[in-house]
Amino acid sequence: MEALIAVIVVAIFVVLVLARSVTIVPQAQAKVVERLGRYSRTLSPGLALLVPFVDRVRATIDLREQVISFPPQPVITADNLQVGIDTVVYFQVTDPRLAVYGIANYITGMEQLTTTTLRNVVGGLNLEGALTGRDGINSQLRTVLDGTTGPWGLRVARVEIKAIDPPASIQDSMEKQMRADRDKRAVILTAEGQRQSAITTAEGQKVSAILSAEGKKQAAILDAEAERQSRILRAEGERAALFLQAQGQAKSIETVFRAIHDGKPDSGLLAYQYLQTLPKIAQGDANKMWIVPSEFSKALEGLSRLGGGEGENRSWMDVDAPAAGNGAGNVTAAASTPAPAATSLDTSTWFESQLPPAAEQPEAKIELSSIGVEPSLPTALPRPEVPTPPSLAEITRDAQQQGGYLPPAQGGGYPPPDDEQQR
């Protein structure tokens, strides 16, 4: 029985020795080993052997990057306002030996260091600077913490300010200020919009007025051009009408002159025409007195001869009987004079105008270049040749060549009667 107890005791001792001599280090961790109370070595991940009852593991250190969030710390700004600031620190243990022997508790030490550094940094800023300058505060905190925790075997990756909580009264004032600032910007934007609207409206009215004035100008120019063309065409029409009227009068005078010459009027006919003209002389409201001209007696004598009076045996109304047989009958030399053969008049060209149609005249085409418009089609058309109407001298010369007639204004007139020619 005693032997069995001894065997059990020896087995337990062996198991205990083996347990104390073998250790396993997990990945991303390190173990600090002390031998007889002094630092011996740092065990890396894996299986490690220890000297039983001589070596012992002092601490197991996590080598991964760690995140620590500190509670809100009261901080007074430069404008004497107390705010609560929450910070978050990202760090990593780089030397397990220093983390164990460099500081008793690196977590507590980092928290206190962060609080003091934060108060130093934020204490030099006002509330608005602290609220808007978080990046600068984070950079300064990281620089101070990384430089201070280096002897502790720590590396501070970054420091972030999670929240800055000002007092309730300050928050209310900030909200009012923000609301007032937004109202101010809204008023400014509204005024700017009204200003731009007024400017745009004025610009539109200006352009509209300019275009209206341009339109009125063009309309006035076109009206003036149309009036000019109308007057030119009217004048051309009147000129053509006068020319045609002159041609008609010339033909009429020529025809009457030729008819008179062909009829060979005597003094009796002229006296009869003279008596027909005398009543027209006496017409008129302004005629109070009428003096009988001296030629009136001669006209009566001629008229009496026309009726066959005072020894005249023959009147101009008498008609000679036709001759019978071969030359039978006694006729006077004047009565037996053969009548001239009737000639036909060619009136086909009397009313033909030598002017071009009004639509083809250059005055009827509006020259768009005169009003500042560049037409797509050329407007410079050649002016048609317009024949110049013959002058009065040419008409008189033509009449003289045709029938020997000369107007009274140039010393001519109707041919004298036969008795005057005989005299």
Secondary structure, DSSP 8 states (H G I E B T S, - for coil): -HHHHHHHHHHHHHHHHHHHHEEEE-TTEEEEEEETTEEEEEE-SEEEE--TTTEEEEEEEE-S-EEEEEEEEEEE-TTS-EEEEEEEEEEEES-HHHHHHT-S-HHHHHHHHHHHHHHHHHHTS-HHHHHH-HHHHHHHHHHHHHHHSGGGTEEEEEEEEEEEE--HHHHHHHHHHHHHHHHHHHHHHHHHHHHHHHHHHHHHHHHHHHHHHHHHHHHHHHHHHHHHHHHHHHHHHHHHHHHHHHHHHHHHHHHHHHHHHHH---HHHHHHHHHHHHHHHH-STT-------TTHHHHHHHHHHHHT-TT----TT-------TTT-S---TTTTS----------TTTT---S--GGGSGGGS--GGGGT---SS--------------HHHHHHHHHHHH----GGGT--S---HHHHH-
